[in-house]
């Protein structure tokens, strides 16, 4: 079974790094978008219907309220916020949340997030 993942990131090097990190996870389908507004993030989610959204915390053009807005509007969406500077993943699903390390991203997606 394939898990659709949407990577929202405007840094091409980070996109390449995430894709390389997940390259051995054949059951993951990664689509990257470099959204410049919150509306574009929601449009990509509506169009692609991902099961997991990986959001780069370093996106400068996105509103600071985007994370809470995604969580409010799409509470069953598995959301991972990636902070590559601190090597931290923040994982959200409804009221459930956890933290992990960036190098564990593949395991987090496939094993450690409750499925909706």
N, C-alpha and C positions, 0 to 999 in steps of 0.2 A: 504494500500500500504506500503510495506516494504522499508525502506531506508537503503542501504548497507553502513556501516561505516568501514573504515580501521583505526585502532589505531596503530601508529608506536611508539613503546615504548620498551625500554630494561629493565625497572624496573618493576619486577613482582608485587610489592606492588602498584605501580601507576596503572598498568593494572587492578588489582583487584578493586582499588578504583574507577576508571572510570566506570568499568562494574557495580559496586554497585550503583554508582550515576545514571546510566542509566537503572537500572534494571526494573523500572516501565514503561519504554518507550518500550512497546511491539512491536511497529512498527519499531524499530531499530534492525538491524542485525549487531553485532559488531564482527569484526575479528581483532585479535591483532597479530602483527608481531614485532619481535625484530631485525629490520634491522641493519646491521653493515656497510652498504655502501649506497651511493646514488643510485647506480645501483640496489640494492636489493629493495629499495623503489619503483623505477619505475617498476621493474618486478612485485612486489606485486600489484601495481595499474593496470598494464596490465592484470594480471591473474584474479584478483578479481573484477575489474570494479566497484569500490565503487563510490557512489555519494558524499560522504564526507570522507575526510582524516583528522584525528586528529593526529597531529604531536607533540610529546613531545619535547619542546624546550631544554630540558636537555640532549639530545642524544649527547654523547661525540664523538662517532666514525664517525658521519656524517659530511660532508663538510659544512662549513659556508655558502656556496652559494646554498645549497639545496633548501631553501625556494624560492629564486628568480628563480631557475631553474624549479621548479615545476610550479610556476606561469607563467613563460614564455612558457613552453612546453604544459601546460594543463590549459589554462586560464578559462575554464568553469568548472573546478573542484572546488567544495566547499572545502576550506582548513581552518582548525582551528588549530592554534598553541597554545598549552597548556603550561603555565608556572605555575607549581604548587607551586613554592616558593613564587611568587608574587600574586597568586590566580587570574591570568589574562588569558583570552582567547583573542587571536587576530584572527579575522575572515576575510577571503579573498575570493572574487569571482571576477575574472577579475580585473577591476580598483576599485571595491567597497571594502571597508574595514571598520571594526568596532572593538570595544573592549567590553568585558563583563566579568563577574565573573565566575570562574570555576563552582560554584554551579548551574549556569544557563545553563550548557552545554546541557542538554536535550531540554530545551526551544530554545536555539540557533539553534540546529540542526533542530528541527521540525517547528519552527515558524519564526525565525528572519533572516534566510538566504534566499535571493532570489533563487528560483529554476531555474536551467539551462534548 
